[in-house]
Amino acid sequence: MRDGVRRTLALSRKELFQIVRDPSSILIAFVLPLILMFIFGYGLNLDTSRIRIGLVTEDHGTEASRFASAFAGSPMIEALPMDSAVQAGRALTAGAIRGFVVIQPDFAARLKRGDTAPVQVITDGSDPNTASFVAAYAQGAWARWQEVRRAESAASPAGGIRIEERYWFNEAAISRHFLIPGSIVVIMTVIGALLTSLVVAREWERGTMEALLATPVTLVEFLLSKLLPYYLLGMASMLVCWGVSVTLLGTPFRGSLLALAGITSLYLASALGTGLLLSTLLRNQFNAAQAALNAAFLPAVMLSGVVYEISSMPAPVRAVTYILPARYFVSSMQTLFLAGDVPGILVANSLFLLVTGCAFIALTLRATRRHLD
Amino acid sequence: MDAAAVEFAGLERGFGPIRALRGLTATIRRGVVTGLVGPDGAGKTTLMRLMAGLLRPSAGHLRVDGLDPAAEGDALRARLGYMPQKFGLYEDLTVRENLDLYADLRGVPGAAREQRFARMLDFTGLARFTARPAGKLSGGMKQKLGLACALLGEPAVLLLDEPSVGVDPISRRELWKMVKGLAAGGLSVLWSTSYLDEAELCDEVLLLNEGELKYAGPPAALTARLAGRVVQIRDIAGARRKVLQRALALPGVLDGVIQGQAVRLVLKQGAPLPDPAAVGAGPQARLAPVRPRFEDAFMDILGGGPGGESVLSRVIADAPRQGNDQVVIEARELTRRFGDFVATDRVSFAVRRGEIFGLLGPNGAGKSTTFRMMCGLLTPSAGRASVMGIDLKSSASRARQQLGYMAQKFSLYGNLTVAQNLRFFSGVYGLSGARQTARIAEMVEAFDLAPFLDTAADTLPLGFKQRLALACAVMHGPAVLFLDEPTSGVDPITRREFWAHINGVVERGVTIMVTTHFMDEAEYCDRIGLVYRGRMIAVGTPDELKESVAGPESPDPSMEDAFIALVTRSDLEAAHA
């Protein structure tokens, strides 16, 4: 037993030496997170910034110009007055504007009659996201204007009802605040899966595995010596990420550090397990890294809900996300950062992560051989 | 404790359809160095891995130190030292850290550890380098560190898988001395090697070939079988390669090789001594009996080598002549620096038409750098390299058209078939149309490649792989052929066949330049340049180099003796300067 502990510690120390002396692992564990956090924090912004649209007013009456003014003064839309639909069409084709709104000549007349579609909205369908945003914004402007009109005339049957939107947990609805916790998940995946996918394969490729297998080292000791150093590296990296996000990036953190440490440990267990399993099975650094990229990194970015909303994915893809450890970690991280220690969410996520972590490590142990064939 | 260090009976191991070990039975004694000798692919590593418990036998009985490696691995590993073929230590860890790691793994406690380290470091001469990363050690020092780590657990049996690969002759001798000392102290050592000359250093030998045990016993008993059957034809007038060719055609001659200016012949059992005049060796030629060596015995077991004739010399055209100037390859003050490091330092030599010139030197001495500059693969920092009078710096591609190149381990496309490889390489060298088809047909005929045309190059037997590589290199009729360690690790028959082809090419006036760290290969050369620490420390015929170091202590030095003496002399001069 004491021999086993000593061997494990000796191998872990060796692994730490290798980590410290290999500039690429330091780069991946500490520099890459900073770069990723800043990219997610500043470079990738899901809030739409000011979009230019054209505004063609063919009805010059008061009603029409009051409606037109509903487009002015918005922080998201910059409405450029245009003379005709033809000119606006040209500007759209040239890419100068992302859509245009035409207030037709019979706007006031049709409004009086209670007719439909007095306003035409044309958007640039080549960028559907922006197109639907412009359409929604125009609709919103219409609704707001209607409301104002009703309030003024005081003839509205809906009386004092007003819709007021408020975002909870992320009051300013700054996408950075939920992207940062997500980006930490991506970083933990890189460290956990990508970095460890290299380590066992490296021992095989360099021939050091053969020498190790001829010593009294047991499989459990060997795997522990791979898990422990990279676990510590992952936790250190998490500390850096957390520090940077709450200080430099101004993300709120409403949970407890204890919960963060606990759930990170659980996620690292599955990520490290994935990496080690691939490394053990493939015995080749290049293949293992490719496999880890596809099995852990890409799903963590695409399918975990970091960037793309899981609820808007097609059902089969959504089904796949349920077996991704990253999904549960993303949800936990967003909860910890934006909401706090919510036991209902965190306990369920932890349980799942515990299961996947144990499963991957058990599989790795099974796949590790005491001999070469 | 039972008497045998290792014993096995009917030991089999297959990999898919390949039978790597075919029913081996032998006993390895305790307290001696036993050589596991054989060419690459003979099954040496497989046997070692079975003993180390890293592979399991397909069939048969195996006991190492009285234990079954497959079933009693844990107990065995505590009593076994194993040094794999690839450097098994961590290159990014220092010497000391590697030792510490292995001391922990082997359960050497704190107090005993320092004592044992001190002894190991003293024994290996690594004491000055404890803080150096293992990756920055020379080949010889790496192996010594590997040995030290394998010895830390004070094993009863030590398995060393090709410990002398990549080790210069001086370190190799030191390594041998160390291992002999260990065996004298009671350790059972198994040393595997593809260098047949090492067999004679062992107390006992297991000779493997293609998975079969060809001989087990003391090496001297094997070479004794050949007593009186090995002779040299000395003082040959004229072409010694022709003499060898004719001698090999004699019915009584089993095997023959060139040794400097002489031709060494192994005769069949009961065959009469050949008449030097009958093989055209000239009036001065005489026969001298020589001591048989292990390789002779191996050839005897294998039933003799191939003939000395090469069809190749008939199918290829005479190499072009460059006016009256006989110098084909020339290096003048050739220097190559990598940062502060001078890999090649003012190297000069000239090779004449139809000559075989060898660059001999330990790994890292600068011979590969020199070689690459001569093929136009690397630009010299200073000096001039030319082939057929064409400067490699100014018109590398025109010069390269004159070159054939055969890289170490045959750089063929393994997943292309033989025919595809031939088409590809001939195309690369600018052959096309009817000429290409004709040349390929000639090569296929000369090298008997017809049955393998649709076989992937990777799955060819070693000998045919070598033929294909050579065919690809000579197809376009180059004036100069560059060979990079062409026969290291191959079995002696394949090596003889290869040199027969090379001799055939030389007959047509092709100039050969070869790098090697292999003393036997050096003997085939007309002249050798000895490269050491980036400098050419000696140039001459093999005999001249040997004579230059002959003295009262060693009246008849071998090529390796000459090498070591010249390198030591150069070190002394450097120390004085």
Interface residues (C-beta under 8 A of the other chain):
Chain A: D3 R6 R7 L9 A10 L11 R13 K14 F17 Q18 R21 D22 R206 G207 T208 E210 A211 L212 L213 A214 T215 P216 V217 R370 H371 L372 D373
Chain B: R49 A52 G53 L54 L55 R56 G73 D74 R77 A78 L80 Y82 M83 P84 Q85 K86 F87 G88 L89 Y90 E91 D92 L93 E97 D100 L101 Y102 D104 L105 R106 G107 G146 C149 G153
